[in-house]
């Protein structure tokens, strides 16, 4: 069956109060609508644009509205912090309320975020494209070792290592991810011992404070290529510190690979001045400006899998083909 694809234009306008107004330029009544929204630096404006556009399609009687967000915003705020909130749950609720009937995204920071939605969510994977890049663009990749820059990313590193038949190394200590050190809501209020607050026979023991061990690398990286894998590269300080540690342990070439390259602030300059030889990210987020500032940044195109997902959903075909050989920990 031949399918004719048609792109519908939406007019955006800003009022004097810097409000976003959307007007669909043609009829979408009874049609399958796919709203493709790439997150920009001004993420809050981008989210509002999408919500208003989805709601405009809903009120225009669209048959279905599928959101295509290669990078899901606020995905790192998916855990309860002390006196904070789970912001990714709020964003998911707003998208569902606006009228989304389906969501296509890629490599959520935590797979459990899918449970925040009451609509189907297809969490695609970029790992096949990154694995292909390693095999085709790193000539001596058989002499490489997959590195997790913190114990939290060890499962991802293990997945890459098993598919490439390579060894694995884990960095543990002061260079571990700062996110794991933040307390969650279960530690609120602060664990301060007060007199007279509770009955003496019901004294609650205090939690022993954490103390980071000296930095260590579990695994052999001497004389080998180190490939650090993660899902997001934003603040590159931890990656730069990990690269310096690997250089000290004898790694002669260091690659950093991730799905989402946010590369905010002075990340390109830090990468250029660091021991990292190459940073490989996909094009889920635009980073053309960062590439001009740092030639070490390389891009892997993942548009093929997104377009195939759109085609399959529109035609009512199974999505399982896009998830073949994907395990629970991938």
SEKENU-413733 format. One line per 10 residues: number of its first residue (from 1); for each residue x, y, z of C-alpha. Coordinates in steps of 0.2 Angstrom, whole numbers. Example, Ala and Ser with C-alpha at 12.3 -4.5 7.8 and 13.67 -1.06 7.14 Angstrom:
! residues 2
1	62 -22 39 | 68 -5 36
***
This chain:
! residues 330
1	0 0 0 | 7 17 -5 | 7 31 8 | 7 49 4 | 15 60 17 | 10 77 19 | 18 91 30 | 6 103 38 | 13 120 43 | 9 128 60
11	10 147 62 | 19 153 78 | 16 170 84 | 22 180 99 | 11 192 108 | 16 208 117 | 17 198 133 | 29 185 125 | 15 172 124 | 15 158 110
21	0 157 99 | -2 142 87 | -13 141 72 | -14 125 61 | -13 131 42 | -25 117 36 | -37 104 41 | -31 90 52 | -49 83 55 | -49 64 56
31	-30 63 52 | -15 55 61 | -4 69 66 | 14 68 71 | 21 83 80 | 40 82 79 | 49 94 92 | 67 95 95 | 72 102 112 | 82 119 110
41	92 128 123 | 76 137 129 | 68 121 134 | 53 129 143 | 48 138 127 | 50 123 117 | 39 113 129 | 25 126 128 | 26 127 109 | 23 108 109
51	9 108 121 | 0 122 112 | 2 114 96 | -4 97 102 | -19 105 110 | -23 115 94 | -23 98 84 | -34 90 97 | -47 104 96 | -46 103 77
61	-52 85 79 | -37 76 74 | -39 57 74 | -23 54 84 | -8 65 89 | 9 57 91 | 23 67 99 | 40 63 92 | 53 69 105 | 71 62 102
71	76 69 119 | 63 70 133 | 65 86 143 | 68 86 161 | 71 67 161 | 85 69 173 | 73 76 186 | 64 59 188 | 68 55 206 | 61 64 222
81	74 76 229 | 74 84 246 | 59 96 246 | 59 95 228 | 47 87 215 | 48 74 201 | 47 86 186 | 47 73 172 | 31 66 180 | 23 84 178
91	29 86 160 | 22 69 156 | 5 73 164 | 4 90 154 | 8 81 138 | -6 68 141 | -18 82 146 | -14 92 131 | -20 78 120 | -5 66 115
101	-11 49 111 | 6 41 108 | 25 46 112 | 40 42 102 | 57 46 111 | 74 39 112 | 85 33 127 | 75 40 142 | 87 44 156 | 77 31 167
111	66 18 158 | 54 20 172 | 49 37 166 | 37 27 154 | 26 24 169 | 23 42 171 | 12 42 155 | -5 35 153 | -2 33 134 | 9 21 124
121	27 26 124 | 40 19 112 | 57 22 120 | 69 18 105 | 87 14 107 | 102 23 99 | 115 9 104 | 114 0 87 | 120 16 79 | 134 19 91
131	140 1 90 | 141 3 72 | 151 19 73 | 163 10 85 | 165 -5 72 | 167 6 57 | 176 22 63 | 188 15 76 | 200 4 67 | 208 -5 82
141	192 -6 92 | 197 -25 96 | 210 -17 108 | 197 -6 117 | 189 -7 134 | 171 -1 138 | 172 11 153 | 158 16 165 | 163 33 172 | 152 29 188
151	144 13 195 | 127 20 190 | 132 18 171 | 139 0 173 | 124 -8 165 | 125 2 150 | 144 -1 148 | 141 -20 151 | 128 -20 137 | 141 -12 125
161	155 -24 130 | 145 -40 128 | 139 -35 111 | 157 -30 105 | 165 -45 114 | 176 -32 124 | 181 -30 142 | 174 -18 154 | 181 -5 167 | 172 5 180
171	178 21 188 | 173 22 206 | 177 35 219 | 177 54 219 | 174 55 200 | 157 46 202 | 141 54 196 | 136 68 207 | 117 64 205 | 119 48 215
181	125 58 230 | 110 69 231 | 98 64 245 | 80 60 241 | 64 64 250 | 65 50 262 | 79 60 271 | 68 74 274 | 67 82 287 | 86 82 291
191	92 68 303 | 96 79 317 | 95 72 335 | 84 83 346 | 80 81 364 | 62 79 369 | 55 77 352 | 52 58 354 | 51 46 368 | 68 39 374
201	63 21 371 | 59 25 352 | 75 34 348 | 78 33 329 | 96 29 324 | 105 42 313 | 111 37 296 | 130 36 294 | 135 49 282 | 143 44 266
211	162 46 263 | 169 44 245 | 183 32 244 | 199 36 234 | 197 36 215 | 200 18 208 | 198 10 191 | 191 -7 192 | 198 -16 176 | 213 -15 165
221	215 0 153 | 234 0 151 | 239 1 133 | 221 1 127 | 208 12 119 | 195 18 132 | 177 20 127 | 167 29 140 | 148 27 137 | 133 36 144
231	116 42 139 | 118 61 142 | 133 73 140 | 129 89 148 | 141 96 161 | 157 88 155 | 167 90 171 | 165 72 176 | 170 65 158 | 185 76 158
241	190 70 175 | 187 52 170 | 198 54 154 | 212 61 165 | 211 46 177 | 211 34 162 | 226 43 154 | 236 41 171 | 231 22 171 | 239 20 153
251	225 22 141 | 232 29 125 | 216 35 116 | 200 40 124 | 182 41 116 | 166 47 124 | 150 41 117 | 132 46 122 | 115 47 114 | 111 65 119
261	123 79 117 | 117 94 127 | 135 101 128 | 129 116 138 | 139 131 143 | 158 130 140 | 157 111 136 | 166 112 119 | 180 122 126 | 183 110 140
271	182 95 128 | 195 103 117 | 207 106 131 | 205 89 139 | 213 72 136 | 197 66 127 | 201 62 109 | 184 61 102 | 166 64 108 | 152 55 98
281	134 59 100 | 118 57 90 | 108 71 83 | 93 70 95 | 98 88 100 | 105 101 88 | 124 104 92 | 130 112 76 | 137 127 85 | 146 116 97
291	154 106 83 | 161 123 76 | 169 127 93 | 176 109 95 | 181 98 80 | 182 83 92 | 163 82 93 | 156 70 80 | 138 66 75 | 129 50 72
301	112 51 62 | 98 42 70 | 84 49 59 | 82 33 50 | 74 24 66 | 63 38 70 | 56 39 52 | 53 20 52 | 44 21 69 | 32 35 62
311	29 24 47 | 25 9 57 | 13 18 69 | 4 26 54 | 2 10 45 | -3 0 61 | 12 -11 60 | 21 -20 74 | 35 -10 83 | 44 -26 89
321	56 -26 74 | 64 -10 81 | 67 -18 98 | 74 -34 92 | 89 -40 103 | 85 -27 116 | 86 -33 133 | 79 -28 150 | 95 -19 155 | 98 -10 138
***
